[in-house]
C-alpha cells in the first residue's frame, strides 16, 4: 500500500512539473487543447473555423465584374469659366506680379467611360465631356492618358473620345435586344469620385421614352445604384457583356433612389460607327412634327385608331411638304414598318438613308394613302 501511494505521488509530481513547463514555454498548446475539448464554447478558447479556398460562391457575379471592370475608365475634365481672376483687376497686384496667375478660373468635373476598341475609342455621355478644354482618362490599372474628342451626338447624349495607349482592355458588346425585365445587371462607374464601384440590380423596364432627357430615347431602366460620376459608365449582364451606357437617374435628392436609365448598346453601337466613319451621326429627316394619338384625342377627332402618331405640323418646303403630306394626316407606317407612337416615328425616320426615297403610309379622312418622300439629312441641333 505504501509503495502504491509513493508511485502515485511521484506520478502527480511529474505531471504538475510538466504542466508548469508547458504553461511557461508553450501556453498555446494548452489553449489549443482547451478549444478542442470545448468546440461550442464562445470566448478566447472558441474553435475558429475557416472555409476552404475555392471557386466563387453560388450567386456571385465576380467573374462578370472582373471581365468588364478593366475596360471602364474614370474621365476627368476641366473647362474654363471664362472669368478673369479678381486679383488681376488690382493694379497694385498686376504691377508686381504681372500675369503670373491664371487669367481664367477653371472648373473640374468627373464621369466614366467604356473602352470599346483596342485603338483607344471610348464611349461616354456627351454631357460628361461637353465644353471641356481638357479630358483625361484614368484606367483601372492606374494609367492616365489625355483624350481627344472624336465626335458627339447630343440627340442621344453620347460621345466618342480616344486615347493613345497600348494594351488596352476592351469590353465585349452584348445584345440589348435579348434583355428582358427581371434580368440581373451590374453598373460600373466612378460615383462621387470615390473610385471604381460595382452595383447590382435588375432590369426594371425596357424602351423608356418621353422622359424629355434626350431627343431620341429608348432607355433601359434599372434599380442598380447609379450616382453622380457614373454617367458614361457600363451597364453589363451577368457574363460581363456591355448592355448599355449609364446616362441619367430620376432623383429629387441627387442620389440614387433605384430609378436609373442606360442607353442601349444597340444605340451606342450605331452612334459609335457613325462618328468613326463620318465624324457625326447621319440620320434621315422629312420635316414633320407629330403628336401621340391618345384615346381622348381619337374620340374628339372621330378617329378610328386609338394609338399612333398624328402629324401636327409640316416644315414649309421640307421633304414631307413637297411630297404632299399635310397636318392632320395620321402616320401609319414608315417604309413598311408600323408606327405606334411618336418615339417610333422618330426612330424609324432617323434610320432612313438620306438621298433615297421612302414610302410613308398615311390615313387622311379615313382613307389610306402611300406617299413617296425624298429623305433629307437631319440637321444637327444647335450646341
C-alpha positions as CSV (number, residue, x, y, z in Angstrom):
1,X,0.0,0.0,0.0
2,X,2.8,2.4,0.9
3,X,4.6,1.6,-2.3
4,X,1.5,2.3,-4.4
5,X,0.9,5.6,-2.7
6,X,4.6,6.6,-3.3
7,X,4.2,5.7,-7.0
8,X,1.0,7.8,-7.2
9,X,2.7,10.8,-5.5
10,X,5.7,10.7,-7.9
11,X,3.4,10.5,-10.9
12,X,1.4,13.6,-9.8
13,X,4.6,15.4,-9.1
14,X,6.0,14.7,-12.6
15,X,2.6,15.7,-14.2
16,X,2.5,19.0,-12.4
17,X,6.1,19.7,-13.3
18,X,5.3,19.0,-17.0
19,X,2.2,21.3,-16.8
20,X,4.2,24.2,-15.4
21,X,6.9,23.7,-18.0
22,X,4.4,23.6,-20.9
23,X,2.4,26.6,-19.4
24,X,5.6,28.6,-19.3
25,X,7.2,27.7,-22.6
26,X,4.3,26.7,-24.9
27,X,1.0,28.1,-23.5
28,X,-0.6,27.9,-26.9
29,X,-0.6,24.1,-26.6
30,X,-2.9,24.4,-23.6
31,X,-5.2,26.8,-25.3
32,X,-5.5,24.6,-28.4
33,X,-6.3,21.6,-26.2
34,X,-8.9,23.5,-24.3
35,X,-10.6,24.7,-27.5
36,X,-10.7,21.2,-29.0
37,X,-12.3,19.8,-25.8
38,X,-15.0,22.6,-25.9
39,X,-15.9,23.2,-29.6
40,X,-19.1,25.0,-28.8
41,X,-17.7,27.5,-26.2
42,X,-17.7,31.2,-27.1
43,X,-14.7,33.2,-25.9
44,X,-11.0,33.2,-26.2
45,X,-10.9,29.4,-26.4
46,X,-13.6,29.1,-29.1
47,X,-12.8,26.9,-32.1
48,X,-12.3,29.1,-35.2
49,X,-13.5,27.5,-38.4
50,X,-12.1,28.7,-41.8
51,X,-13.8,27.9,-45.1
52,X,-11.6,26.3,-47.8
53,X,-10.5,28.4,-50.7
54,X,-12.2,27.7,-53.9
55,X,-14.4,29.0,-56.7
56,X,-17.0,31.7,-56.4
57,X,-20.0,31.1,-54.2
58,X,-23.3,30.4,-55.9
59,X,-24.9,33.7,-56.9
60,X,-21.6,35.6,-57.2
61,X,-21.0,37.8,-60.2
62,X,-17.3,38.4,-59.5
63,X,-16.3,36.8,-62.8
64,X,-18.6,39.2,-64.8
65,X,-17.3,42.2,-62.9
66,X,-13.7,41.1,-63.3
67,X,-14.2,40.8,-67.0
68,X,-15.7,44.2,-67.5
69,X,-14.1,46.4,-64.9
70,X,-10.7,46.9,-66.6
71,X,-12.4,48.4,-69.6
72,X,-14.3,51.1,-67.6
73,X,-12.4,54.3,-67.1
74,X,-12.7,57.4,-65.0
75,X,-13.0,60.6,-67.0
76,X,-11.7,63.8,-65.6
77,X,-12.5,67.1,-67.4
78,X,-11.7,70.7,-66.9
79,X,-13.2,73.7,-68.5
80,X,-12.6,77.5,-68.3
81,X,-15.4,79.5,-66.8
82,X,-14.3,82.5,-68.9
83,X,-14.0,84.8,-65.9
84,X,-10.9,86.7,-65.1
85,X,-9.3,86.2,-61.7
86,X,-10.3,89.1,-59.5
87,X,-6.7,89.8,-58.4
88,X,-5.9,90.7,-61.9
89,X,-8.2,93.7,-61.6
90,X,-6.0,95.1,-58.9
91,X,-3.4,97.4,-60.5
92,X,-1.1,97.1,-57.5
93,X,-1.0,93.3,-57.8
94,X,-0.5,93.4,-61.6
95,X,2.4,95.9,-61.1
96,X,4.4,93.4,-59.0
97,X,3.2,90.1,-60.3
98,X,2.2,90.7,-63.9
99,X,0.5,87.8,-65.5
100,X,1.8,85.2,-63.0
101,X,-1.6,84.0,-62.0
102,X,-4.2,82.3,-64.2
103,X,-6.4,84.8,-66.1
104,X,-9.4,82.5,-66.0
105,X,-10.9,80.3,-63.4
106,X,-11.2,76.6,-64.0
107,X,-14.0,74.1,-63.2
108,X,-13.4,70.4,-63.0
109,X,-15.9,67.5,-63.3
110,X,-15.8,63.7,-63.4
111,X,-17.6,60.9,-65.1
112,X,-17.0,57.5,-66.6
113,X,-16.4,55.9,-70.0
114,X,-16.1,52.4,-71.6
115,X,-13.2,51.3,-73.8
116,X,-14.8,49.6,-76.8
117,X,-11.8,49.3,-79.2
118,X,-8.1,48.3,-78.9
119,X,-7.5,51.5,-80.9
120,X,-8.4,53.6,-77.9
121,X,-12.0,54.5,-78.7
122,X,-14.1,55.2,-75.6
123,X,-17.9,55.6,-75.3
124,X,-19.2,58.1,-72.8
125,X,-22.0,60.6,-72.3
126,X,-22.0,63.9,-74.2
127,X,-22.8,65.8,-71.0
128,X,-19.6,64.4,-69.4
129,X,-17.2,66.0,-71.9
130,X,-19.3,68.8,-73.3
131,X,-17.4,72.1,-73.4
132,X,-14.3,70.6,-71.8
133,X,-10.9,72.2,-72.5
134,X,-9.0,69.1,-71.3
135,X,-10.1,65.5,-70.9
136,X,-8.1,62.8,-69.1
137,X,-9.0,59.1,-68.9
138,X,-7.8,57.1,-65.8
139,X,-7.7,53.4,-66.4
140,X,-8.5,50.8,-63.8
141,X,-4.8,49.8,-63.7
142,X,-3.8,53.4,-62.7
143,X,-2.6,54.6,-66.1
144,X,-3.6,58.1,-67.2
145,X,-4.0,59.3,-70.8
146,X,-5.0,62.5,-72.4
147,X,-8.2,62.1,-74.5
148,X,-9.4,63.9,-77.6
149,X,-13.0,64.2,-78.8
150,X,-13.7,62.2,-81.9
151,X,-17.3,63.2,-82.2
152,X,-20.5,63.9,-80.2
153,X,-24.2,63.2,-80.6
154,X,-26.2,65.5,-78.4
155,X,-29.5,64.0,-79.5
156,X,-28.7,60.7,-77.8
157,X,-26.3,62.2,-75.2
158,X,-23.4,60.0,-76.5
159,X,-19.9,60.9,-77.3
160,X,-16.8,59.2,-78.6
161,X,-13.3,60.1,-77.3
162,X,-10.0,58.5,-78.0
163,X,-6.8,57.9,-76.1
164,X,-3.3,56.9,-77.3
165,X,-2.2,53.9,-75.2
166,X,-1.1,50.3,-75.7
167,X,-2.5,47.0,-74.4
168,X,-5.9,48.4,-73.7
169,X,-8.6,46.2,-72.1
170,X,-11.8,46.1,-74.3
171,X,-15.3,45.4,-73.2
172,X,-17.4,42.9,-75.2
173,X,-20.6,44.3,-76.6
174,X,-23.7,42.4,-75.7
175,X,-27.2,42.2,-77.2
176,X,-29.7,44.6,-75.6
177,X,-32.5,43.3,-77.7
178,X,-32.3,40.0,-75.9
179,X,-32.6,41.7,-72.5
180,X,-35.8,41.1,-70.5
181,X,-37.3,42.7,-67.5
182,X,-36.0,41.0,-64.4
183,X,-32.6,40.2,-65.8
184,X,-29.7,40.8,-63.3
185,X,-27.4,43.6,-64.3
186,X,-24.3,45.4,-62.9
187,X,-23.5,49.1,-63.1
188,X,-19.8,50.1,-63.1
189,X,-18.5,53.6,-62.8
190,X,-16.9,56.2,-60.5
191,X,-19.7,57.6,-58.2
192,X,-18.8,60.8,-56.5
193,X,-15.1,60.3,-57.3
194,X,-14.7,57.5,-54.7
195,X,-13.1,55.2,-57.2
196,X,-14.4,52.4,-59.5
197,X,-17.5,50.8,-58.0
198,X,-19.8,48.0,-59.0
199,X,-23.5,47.9,-58.0
200,X,-26.1,45.3,-58.7
201,X,-29.8,45.4,-59.7
202,X,-32.2,44.1,-62.2
203,X,-33.7,45.5,-65.5
204,X,-36.8,47.3,-64.2
205,X,-38.2,48.3,-67.6
206,X,-37.3,48.5,-71.3
207,X,-37.9,51.1,-74.0
208,X,-38.5,54.0,-71.7
209,X,-39.2,57.2,-73.6
210,X,-41.0,60.5,-73.3
211,X,-38.7,61.3,-70.3
212,X,-37.5,64.5,-72.1
213,X,-33.9,63.7,-71.3
214,X,-32.7,63.2,-74.9
215,X,-34.3,63.7,-78.3
216,X,-34.0,60.0,-79.1
217,X,-35.0,57.9,-76.1
218,X,-35.1,54.1,-75.7
219,X,-33.8,53.7,-72.2
220,X,-33.1,50.5,-70.2
221,X,-34.4,51.3,-66.7
222,X,-32.6,49.7,-63.8
223,X,-32.5,49.8,-60.0
224,X,-28.8,49.2,-59.9
225,X,-27.4,52.2,-58.0
226,X,-26.3,55.0,-60.4
227,X,-25.0,58.2,-58.9
228,X,-23.1,61.4,-59.9
229,X,-19.9,60.2,-61.6
230,X,-21.5,57.0,-63.0
231,X,-22.5,58.8,-66.2
232,X,-20.9,57.2,-69.2
233,X,-20.1,54.0,-67.3
234,X,-21.1,50.5,-68.2
235,X,-24.3,48.5,-67.6
236,X,-23.4,44.9,-68.1
237,X,-25.0,41.5,-68.0
238,X,-24.0,38.6,-65.8
239,X,-21.5,37.5,-68.4
240,X,-19.7,40.8,-68.3
241,X,-21.0,42.0,-71.7
242,X,-22.0,45.6,-72.3
243,X,-25.8,46.2,-72.4
244,X,-25.9,50.0,-72.1
245,X,-24.2,53.3,-71.2
246,X,-25.4,54.6,-67.8
247,X,-26.8,58.1,-68.5
248,X,-29.3,59.5,-66.1
249,X,-31.2,59.0,-62.9
250,X,-34.6,60.1,-61.6
251,X,-34.0,61.6,-58.2
252,X,-35.2,64.6,-56.1
253,X,-32.2,64.4,-53.8
254,X,-29.4,63.9,-56.3
255,X,-28.6,60.4,-55.1
256,X,-29.8,57.0,-56.3
257,X,-33.4,56.1,-55.5
258,X,-33.5,53.0,-57.6
259,X,-34.5,54.6,-60.9
260,X,-31.6,54.8,-63.3
261,X,-31.5,54.9,-67.1
262,X,-29.0,53.5,-69.6
263,X,-28.7,54.0,-73.3
264,X,-28.9,50.5,-75.0
265,X,-25.8,49.2,-76.6
266,X,-27.6,49.0,-79.9
267,X,-28.0,52.7,-80.0
268,X,-24.4,53.2,-78.7
269,X,-23.1,51.0,-81.5
270,X,-24.9,52.9,-84.2
271,X,-23.6,56.2,-82.8
272,X,-20.1,54.9,-82.5
273,X,-20.0,53.6,-86.1
274,X,-21.4,56.9,-87.4
275,X,-19.0,59.1,-85.6
276,X,-15.9,57.0,-86.5
277,X,-17.0,56.9,-90.2
278,X,-18.4,60.3,-90.7
279,X,-17.4,62.4,-87.6
280,X,-21.1,62.6,-86.7
281,X,-24.3,60.5,-86.8
282,X,-26.2,60.8,-90.1
283,X,-29.9,60.5,-89.8
284,X,-32.9,60.7,-92.1
285,X,-35.3,63.7,-91.9
286,X,-38.6,64.6,-93.7
287,X,-39.6,67.7,-91.8
288,X,-42.7,66.8,-89.7
289,X,-43.8,67.3,-86.2
290,X,-46.1,64.6,-84.7
291,X,-48.2,64.1,-81.6
292,X,-49.2,60.8,-80.0
293,X,-52.7,59.7,-80.6
294,X,-54.5,59.2,-77.3
295,X,-57.9,57.7,-76.8
296,X,-59.2,61.2,-75.8
297,X,-57.7,62.7,-79.0
298,X,-59.1,59.9,-81.1
299,X,-62.6,60.4,-79.7
300,X,-62.5,64.2,-80.1
301,X,-61.5,63.9,-83.8
302,X,-63.6,60.8,-84.6
303,X,-60.5,58.8,-85.4
304,X,-60.8,55.0,-85.8
305,X,-57.3,54.5,-84.4
306,X,-56.6,54.8,-80.7
307,X,-52.8,54.8,-81.0
308,X,-50.2,56.0,-83.4
309,X,-48.9,59.5,-84.4
310,X,-50.8,62.3,-85.9
311,X,-49.0,64.9,-87.9
312,X,-49.3,68.2,-86.1
313,X,-47.0,70.3,-88.3
314,X,-45.1,70.2,-91.6
315,X,-41.9,72.2,-92.3
316,X,-42.5,74.5,-95.2
317,X,-40.7,73.4,-98.3
318,X,-39.4,70.4,-96.4
319,X,-39.4,66.9,-97.9
320,X,-42.8,66.0,-96.4
321,X,-44.4,69.3,-97.6
322,X,-43.1,68.8,-101.1
323,X,-44.4,65.2,-101.2
324,X,-47.9,66.4,-100.2
325,X,-48.1,65.3,-96.5
326,X,-50.5,67.6,-94.6
327,X,-51.2,68.5,-90.9
328,X,-53.9,66.2,-89.6
329,X,-52.7,63.1,-91.5
330,X,-52.1,60.0,-89.4
331,X,-48.8,58.4,-90.0
332,X,-49.4,54.6,-90.1
333,X,-46.1,53.2,-91.4
334,X,-42.6,54.3,-92.4
335,X,-41.1,52.2,-95.2
336,X,-43.5,49.4,-94.3
337,X,-42.8,49.4,-90.6
338,X,-45.8,50.3,-88.4
339,X,-45.8,53.5,-86.3
340,X,-47.4,53.1,-82.9
341,X,-46.1,56.3,-81.2
342,X,-44.1,59.5,-81.8
343,X,-41.0,57.7,-80.5
344,X,-41.4,55.0,-83.1
345,X,-41.8,57.6,-85.8
346,X,-38.6,59.5,-84.8
347,X,-36.5,56.3,-84.7
348,X,-37.9,54.9,-88.0
349,X,-37.4,58.1,-89.9
350,X,-33.9,58.6,-88.4
351,X,-32.8,55.2,-89.7
352,X,-33.7,56.1,-93.3
353,X,-30.7,56.8,-95.5
354,X,-30.7,60.5,-96.7
355,X,-30.8,60.9,-100.5
356,X,-33.2,58.0,-101.0
357,X,-37.0,57.8,-101.4
358,X,-39.1,56.2,-98.6
359,X,-42.8,55.4,-98.6
360,X,-44.9,56.9,-95.9
361,X,-48.3,55.3,-95.3
362,X,-50.8,57.9,-94.0
363,X,-54.5,58.0,-93.3
364,X,-56.4,61.0,-94.4
365,X,-60.2,61.3,-93.9
366,X,-60.3,57.6,-93.0
367,X,-58.6,56.6,-96.3
368,X,-55.1,55.2,-96.5
369,X,-52.6,56.6,-99.0
370,X,-48.9,55.7,-99.8
371,X,-46.8,58.8,-100.3
372,X,-43.2,58.7,-101.6
373,X,-40.9,61.1,-99.8
374,X,-37.3,62.2,-100.7
375,X,-35.5,61.7,-97.4
376,X,-33.1,64.5,-96.4
377,X,-30.3,64.6,-93.9
378,X,-31.4,65.6,-90.4
379,X,-30.0,69.0,-89.3
380,X,-27.7,68.9,-86.3
381,X,-29.1,70.5,-83.2
382,X,-27.5,73.9,-82.2
383,X,-25.0,73.4,-79.4
